[in-house]
Each structure stands twice: as C-alpha cells, then as structure tokens.
C-alpha cells in the first residue's frame, strides 16, 4: 500500500515536467503502474469471490448440519416416546406370559389374542394337538400331505382346503398353490366361508377368522379343527375338557393397552351312548355286555376260543384280529401280528392292525384309540365291539 502511494507522488511530479526524457519515463511508469493495479484488482476480485464462495459453502453446511441435527433430535424424541409407551404398557401385561411389548403394537381399537406359553406346555393340550395332527395326516394320506406343526402348516389355507374337500366331498374353486399373502388370504376366505356355511346352522360358535388363521393363531386353528372333527364324526378320541389361557390385548386411545387373561375351552365332554350307559344305567350295562359276548363267541368258537371278559381278553388285539378274519372269511397271516404279544407296543400294534382290517372291510375307523383298548378301557372296547356287532350281527 505504501509503495503505491510513493508511485502516485512520483507520477504527479513527472506529469508536471515538460522534459522529453521525463515524458518517456512517465509513460513507462504509468504502464507499469496500470499493470500492477490491474493485477491487484484481479487478486482482490478473486479473493472476494473465494471468500463469498467459502461463506456460501459454510452457510450450506450449516443448514445441512442443522437439518440433520433436527432429524436426529426428532428421532430421539420419537424413540423416547416409544420407550415411554412401552414402559407404561409393560407393567400392564400379565406376568409370566412371555409376551414382549413390541408384540402388542396395534392400531387403535385393534385386538390380538395370544396363547399363554404355560398353556402351550399343558399335557392335555399337547395330546389334543397330536390327535388332530394324526387325524389330518390320516385323512390326507392319499394327497401325500404331511402335517407336523399346526401353526406353520395350516395358516396359508392349503391344508384346510384339502381337509374340507376330503371331509365334505365338495370341490372348492380356489388356486391350488398360492405364495403371496393376498392369494393365501383369498384362499382362506373361500375355505372359511364354506366351513362357516356348513357349521353355523348346527349351532357352532365361529371362533376363527381369516386374519387369526393367517397370523398363526394356534387357538383359532384348534377351534376350527375340533369343530370339523366333531361335525364330521371323525374316528378319533379327542381329549376331554381341554382348556387354555389366552392373553387378550386391546389397543385403546393414546397408545394405552387394555389386557385380560381369558380361559378358552377347546373341548368339553365327548359323551356318547356308552358314557350314558356306564354312568347312568349300570343295570343295562350287563345286558349289553352279555349280547356282545354272545356275538363274539358265536364266531370265535369256530377256532375253539371263548371270551368271558371283554375288556381283558381283547386288550392284546389277538382276538380282534382273529375275529375280523372270521367275519370277513379270510386267514390273517401270522407274520402280520404278534400272536403272543409281551410288550405294550406289541399290543398296540395288534389293536391298530385290527382297526386297519375293519377299515378294509368298509367300516369307519373306530373312535377308540388302540392305547385305550390295551389299557383295559371298557368304554373303548365296547365301542369297538358294538361297531362290529352292528355291521356283522347277521353274519353266520
């Protein structure tokens, strides 16, 4: 800056001088000064532009940083709100249910029913699941469908469709295979409409829906299967008085949950004529037993065999197998069963084999379980023998 002032003073001096030499020198100095001035202006302009750009960049980064900071703060507030809501809801969940607060995030007035984990371990409930699974696999054996888990295998509607078609003899107009959620729910809608139209006129309470089945609600699935089994008189013995605890969660206003533990009765008594006979008319029981003993001895006497005690002498399955051969007039190869069974498993094998022979003869599969007959359950043995008596009482 000082050098520029000095140059201006010198210029002023030479401008006032008329000498030719001075004029030449003056022109050179003016040329140099103008060049330097131009370079100075260029540098100043460049510096100003660079400074403005830096300020602009700083302003943009500042705004970006502020936006990110605000978003982060909003997320922290949202997370804090969610954490607070869970903290409020968590104490409201019944203790020991094993249900996490995040599982209860529902829309307002929405409701969800969840099986209490302790009920899942109930032995009678497990027995019911096994009976239902074995029944489904037996019914769908020709379709080569094997069910291992009711929740995982029934939720998409495929198994339920095949089961209903087999039981009712009615073909449903649905796609055979559906992978999408929409397709699965459409299939379920068609299947459940057919089931409900069949069951509702008979007084069945509809305890299932498309959403509950598709969301793998085990209680709803079991309700449906039990209703089908009982309506179609499935040849199975359902465990009696099976109840489970379920947690009902309902979303109220402002995110507050309303919960309740409810007992659901899945099966009641399956009392039939033999139950009534044993419990209320024991005097008539002896008449029935005498009639059945007369019937079986009429045929077993051909092999020089005689029965005096129904529950004990049919418990190992041998007499049942021989009786079926006599009634159907064929010889049962001895390698197909245990002639002198010793273990519980061998006896169960014999009784189950006798049941197969009955089905081959056109009879419905007995409602009694082979294990019940082996365990000397009188009602189960009477059911099996009465079924034979009804179908073969006129046989010679």
C-alpha positions in Angstrom: 0.0 0.0 0.0 2.9 2.4 0.9 4.7 1.6 -2.4 1.5 2.5 -4.4 1.4 5.9 -2.7 5.0 6.6 -3.5 4.4 5.8 -7.1 1.5 8.2 -7.3 3.7 11.0 -5.9 6.4 10.3 -8.5 3.8 10.3 -11.2 2.4 13.6 -10.1 6.0 15.1 -10.2 6.8 13.9 -13.7 3.4 14.9 -15.1 4.3 18.5 -14.3 7.7 18.3 -16.1 7.8 19.3 -19.8 11.1 17.4 -20.5 11.0 14.8 -23.3 13.1 12.3 -21.2 10.8 12.8 -18.3 7.8 12.2 -20.5 9.2 8.9 -21.8 9.9 7.8 -18.3 6.5 8.9 -17.2 4.8 6.8 -19.8 6.8 3.7 -18.7 5.9 4.2 -15.1 2.2 4.7 -16.0 2.3 1.4 -18.0 3.8 -0.5 -15.1 1.5 1.1 -12.6 -1.6 0.2 -14.6 -0.4 -3.4 -14.9 0.2 -3.7 -11.2 -3.1 -2.0 -10.5 -4.8 -4.5 -12.8 -3.1 -7.4 -11.1 -4.1 -6.0 -7.7 -7.7 -5.6 -8.7 -7.7 -9.2 -10.1 -6.3 -10.6 -6.9 -8.9 -8.6 -4.8 -11.7 -9.8 -7.0 -10.6 -13.4 -6.8 -10.2 -13.1 -3.1 -13.6 -11.6 -2.7 -15.1 -14.3 -4.9 -13.3 -17.1 -2.9 -14.4 -15.5 0.3 -18.0 -15.4 -0.9 -17.9 -19.0 -2.0 -16.5 -20.1 1.3 -19.2 -18.2 3.1 -21.8 -19.8 0.8 -20.4 -23.3 1.5 -20.3 -22.6 5.2 -23.9 -21.4 5.0 -25.0 -24.6 3.1 -23.1 -26.9 5.5 -24.6 -25.0 8.4 -28.1 -25.5 7.1 -27.4 -29.2 6.3 -26.0 -29.7 9.8 -29.0 -28.1 11.3 -31.3 -30.3 9.3 -29.5 -33.4 10.3 -29.4 -32.3 13.9 -33.1 -31.6 13.9 -33.9 -35.0 12.4 -31.7 -36.7 14.9 -33.4 -34.8 17.7 -36.8 -35.7 16.3 -35.8 -39.4 16.1 -34.5 -39.3 19.7 -37.8 -37.8 20.8 -39.8 -40.5 18.9 -37.6 -43.2 20.4 -38.0 -41.7 23.8 -41.8 -41.6 23.3 -41.9 -45.2 22.2 -39.7 -46.2 25.1 -42.0 -44.4 27.5 -45.1 -46.0 26.0 -43.5 -49.4 26.4 -42.6 -48.6 29.9 -46.2 -47.7 30.6 -47.6 -50.8 28.8 -45.1 -53.3 30.1 -46.5 -53.4 33.7 -50.0 -53.8 32.3 -49.1 -57.1 30.7 -49.8 -60.2 32.8 -46.7 -61.5 34.5 -45.3 -64.8 33.3 -46.8 -64.6 29.8 -43.5 -64.2 28.0 -45.1 -61.5 25.7 -42.9 -58.6 24.7 -44.3 -55.1 24.5 -43.3 -54.8 20.8 -45.7 -57.7 20.1 -48.6 -55.5 21.2 -48.2 -52.6 18.9 -51.7 -52.4 17.5 -53.9 -49.9 15.8 -56.5 -48.1 17.9 -59.3 -50.4 19.0 -57.5 -53.4 17.4 -57.3 -56.7 19.4 -54.9 -59.5 19.5 -55.2 -62.9 21.2 -52.1 -64.8 22.2 -51.7 -68.2 23.8 -50.2 -68.1 27.2 -46.8 -70.0 27.0 -47.7 -72.0 30.1 -50.8 -73.4 28.4 -48.7 -74.4 25.4 -46.9 -76.9 27.7 -50.1 -78.3 29.1 -50.0 -82.1 28.6 -53.7 -82.4 27.7 -53.3 -79.6 25.2 -50.2 -81.3 23.7 -52.2 -84.5 23.5 -55.0 -82.7 21.6 -52.6 -81.3 19.1 -51.1 -84.7 18.5 -54.6 -86.3 18.0 -55.5 -83.5 15.5 -52.2 -83.8 13.6 -52.5 -87.6 13.3 -56.1 -87.2 12.1 -55.2 -84.7 9.4 -52.3 -86.9 8.2 -54.6 -89.9 8.1 -57.3 -88.1 6.1 -54.8 -86.5 3.6 -52.6 -89.6 3.2 -53.7 -90.0 -0.4 -52.7 -86.4 -1.2 -49.2 -87.1 0.3 -49.6 -84.2 2.7 -47.8 -84.5 6.0 -48.6 -82.0 8.8 -46.0 -81.6 11.5 -47.0 -78.3 13.0 -50.5 -76.8 13.0 -49.4 -73.2 13.1 -46.9 -73.5 10.3 -48.8 -75.9 8.1 -52.4 -74.6 8.3 -52.0 -70.8 8.2 -51.9 -70.5 4.3 -55.2 -72.4 3.7 -53.7 -75.2 1.6 -54.1 -78.0 4.3 -57.5 -76.7 5.4 -58.7 -76.6 1.8 -57.7 -80.2 1.2 -59.1 -81.4 4.5 -62.5 -79.7 4.0 -62.7 -81.1 0.4 -61.9 -84.6 1.7 -64.4 -84.5 4.6 -67.3 -82.8 2.7 -66.7 -84.4 -0.7 -67.0 -80.9 -2.2 -64.5 -79.2 -4.5 -63.7 -75.6 -3.8 -62.9 -73.1 -6.5 -59.5 -71.9 -5.3 -56.0 -71.8 -6.7 -54.0 -74.9 -5.8 -50.8 -73.1 -4.8 -50.6 -69.5 -3.6 -47.4 -67.9 -2.4 -48.5 -64.3 -1.9 -50.2 -63.1 1.3 -53.1 -61.7 -0.7 -53.6 -65.1 -2.5 -53.3 -67.0 0.8 -55.9 -64.8 2.4 -58.3 -65.1 -0.6 -58.0 -68.9 -0.4 -58.6 -68.8 3.4 -61.7 -66.6 2.8 -63.2 -69.1 0.4 -62.4 -72.1 2.7 -63.7 -70.4 5.8 -66.9 -69.2 4.1 -67.6 -72.8 3.1 -66.8 -74.1 6.6 -68.9 -71.4 8.3 -71.9 -72.0 6.0 -71.7 -75.7 7.0 -71.2 -75.3 10.7 -73.2 -72.2 11.7 -76.7 -73.8 11.1 -75.7 -76.5 13.6 -75.1 -74.0 16.3 -71.3 -73.8 16.2 -69.8 -70.6 17.5 -67.3 -69.2 15.0 -64.1 -68.7 16.9 -61.8 -68.2 13.9 -61.3 -65.7 11.1 -59.1 -65.2 8.1 -56.7 -62.9 10.0 -56.5 -65.1 13.0 -55.7 -68.2 11.0 -53.2 -66.4 8.7 -51.4 -64.9 11.7 -50.9 -68.4 13.0 -53.2 -68.1 16.0 -53.0 -71.6 17.3 -56.1 -71.3 19.4 -58.2 -70.3 16.4 -56.7 -73.1 14.3 -57.5 -75.7 17.0 -61.1 -74.4 17.4 -61.6 -74.9 13.7 -60.2 -78.4 13.5 -62.1 -79.6 16.6 -65.3 -78.3 15.1 -64.6 -80.1 11.8 -63.7 -83.3 13.6 -66.8 -83.3 15.7 -69.1 -82.3 12.9 -67.9 -85.0 10.5 -67.7 -87.5 13.4 -64.0 -88.2 12.9 -62.9 -91.6 14.1 -60.7 -90.1 16.8 -61.0 -89.7 20.5 -60.5 -86.1 21.5 -59.1 -85.4 25.0 -61.9 -84.1 27.1 -62.1 -80.8 28.9 -59.0 -79.2 27.3 -58.7 -75.5 28.3 -56.0 -72.9 27.7 -55.2 -69.5 29.0 -55.0 -66.7 26.4 -53.9 -63.1 26.8 -56.3 -60.7 25.1 -54.6 -57.3 24.2 -56.6 -54.4 23.0 -55.2 -51.0 21.9 -57.1 -48.1 23.4 -56.7 -44.4 22.8 -53.4 -42.6 23.3 -51.5 -45.9 23.0 -52.7 -47.4 26.3 -53.2 -51.1 26.3 -56.1 -53.0 27.9 -55.2 -56.6 28.7 -57.0 -59.6 30.1 -56.4 -63.2 30.7 -59.2 -65.4 29.5 -59.8 -69.1 29.7 -60.8 -70.8 26.4 -62.4 -74.2 26.5 -61.3 -76.1 23.4 -63.1 -79.4 24.1 -65.7 -80.5 26.5 -67.0 -83.9 27.1 -67.5 -86.3 24.2 -70.1 -88.3 26.0 -72.0 -90.8 23.9 -74.4 -93.7 24.4 -71.8 -95.8 26.2 -70.9 -93.0 28.5 -74.5 -92.6 29.4 -74.8 -96.4 29.8 -71.9 -96.7 32.2 -72.6 -93.6 34.2 -76.4 -93.6 34.5 -77.7 -97.1 33.6 -75.3 -99.7 35.0 -78.1 -102.2 35.3 -78.4 -102.2 31.5 -74.7 -102.5 31.0 -74.7 -106.2 31.8 -77.3 -106.8 29.2 -75.1 -105.1 26.5 -72.0 -107.0 27.6 -73.9 -110.3 27.5 -75.1 -109.6 24.0 -71.6 -108.7 22.8 -70.1 -111.8 24.4 -72.7 -114.0 22.7 -71.9 -112.3 19.4 -68.1 -112.7 19.5 -68.2 -116.3 20.9 -70.5 -117.3 18.0 -67.6 -116.7 15.7 -64.6 -117.4 17.9 -66.0 -120.8 18.8 -65.1 -121.9 15.3 -61.5 -121.7 16.4 -62.3 -123.3 19.8 -61.8 -119.9 21.5 -64.2 -118.4 24.1 -64.5 -115.0 25.7 -65.8 -114.3 29.2 -64.3 -110.8 29.9 -64.5 -108.3 27.1 -62.0 -105.6 28.3 -59.2 -108.0 29.3 -59.4 -110.7 26.6 -59.5 -108.2 23.7 -56.7 -105.9 25.2 -53.8 -107.5 23.4 -55.6 -107.3 20.0 -55.2 -111.0 19.1 -58.9 -111.9 19.4 -59.8 -108.8 17.5 -57.6 -109.8 14.5 -58.9 -113.4 14.5 -62.5 -112.1 14.8 -62.1 -109.9 11.8 -60.7 -112.8 9.8 -63.7 -114.9 10.7 -66.2 -112.2 10.0 -64.7 -111.4 6.6 -63.9 -115.1 5.9 -60.1 -114.9 5.3 -57.0 -116.1 7.1 -54.7 -113.5 8.6 -51.0 -114.4 8.1 -49.3 -114.8 11.5 -46.4 -112.7 10.4 -48.7 -109.6 10.3 -49.2 -109.5 14.1 -47.9 -110.8 17.4 -49.6 -114.0 18.3 -48.3 -113.8 21.9 -47.6 -110.1 22.5 -45.5 -109.3 25.5 -44.8 -105.5 25.4 -47.3 -102.6 25.4 -46.0 -101.6 22.0 -46.7 -105.0 20.5 -50.3 -105.0 21.9 -50.9 -101.5 20.5 -49.6 -102.8 17.1 -52.1 -105.6 17.2 -55.1 -103.5 18.0 -54.1 -100.9 15.4 -53.8 -103.6 12.8 -57.2 -104.9 13.7 -58.6 -101.4 13.2 -57.0 -101.4 9.7 -58.7 -104.7 8.9 -62.0 -103.1 10.0 -61.5 -100.2 7.6 -60.6 -102.6 4.8 -63.9 -104.3 5.4 -65.7 -101.0 4.8 -66.2 -99.9 8.5 -65.4 -96.5 9.7 -62.2 -96.2 11.8 -63.1 -96.8 15.4 -63.3 -93.7 17.6 -61.4 -95.5 20.3 -57.7 -95.3 20.4 -55.6 -98.6 20.3 -53.9 -97.4 23.5 -57.2 -97.2 25.3 -58.2 -100.7 24.4 -54.8 -102.0 25.6 -55.2 -100.1 28.8 -58.4 -102.1 29.6 -60.7 -99.1 29.0 -64.2 -100.7 29.0 -65.9 -98.0 27.1 -63.3 -98.1 24.3 -63.6 -101.9 24.0 -67.4 -101.7 24.0 -67.4 -99.1 21.2 -65.2 -101.3 19.0 -67.2 -104.5 19.6 -70.5 -102.7 19.2 -69.4 -101.4 15.9 -68.7 -104.9 14.7 -71.9 -106.2 16.2 -73.9 -103.5 14.2 -72.3 -104.5 10.9 -72.0 -108.3 11.3 -74.8 -109.3 13.6 -76.5 -111.3 10.8 -73.3 -113.0 9.7 -73.1 -116.8 10.2 
